[in-house]
């Protein structure tokens, strides 16, 4: 924990146990105190690579489900447009999934692209 972020550990020990200089204590006692920190402490969140506490993510998930239910009952939901933004995705910085959709203006364009893909596959074997 010290190697990962000593300042976060110092803040957590000071906030939780009012320990302002952990170096004066025996290492085993500091280790016991560090293990006893709450799950949303600075150091434990850093060790788990979490940016947002789990209870916040659960609440965001509940809000997301409710907004989707309300959206599905709306006119936009019936048409499948303007889907609400998911809060949980924003909190964990999840990027929207990109799709491999190709649009063709004519049947000839489709056939030309299809033949190119087939010839590339045959040449790659």
C-alpha positions, 0 to 999 in steps of 0.5 A, a space after each residue: 500500500 505504501 509503495 502504491 500511494 503513501 499519501 492516500 494511506 496517510 490520509 486514510 489512517 489520519 481520517 479513520 484512526 487519527 494516526 498522523 505519523 504511522 512511522 512511529 508505530 510498529 509495522 505489524 500494527 500499521 498493517 492491521 490498521 490498513 487492512 481494517 480500512 473501509 472498502 471505499 477508502 482512498 488507498 483501497 479504491 486505488 489498489 482496486 483501480 476504482 474511480 467510483 465507490 460501488 454504492 454509487 455505481 449501484 445507485 447509478 444502475 438503478 437510475 439507469 434502469 428507471 430511465 430506460 423504463 420511462 424511455 420505453 414508454 415514451 414516443 421516442 422509446 417506441 421509435 427506438 430513438 434518443 435512448 437515455 445516457 447510462 450514468 453507470 457508463 459515464 461513471 466508469 468511462 465506458 466508451 460507446 461500442 462502435 459497430 462495423 456497419 457499412 452502408 451502400 448507395 446501390 446494389 452495384 456498390 454492394 456487389 463491388 465491395 463483396 467481391 473485394 472482400 472475397 478476393 482479399 480472403 482468397 488471397 490471404 489464405 
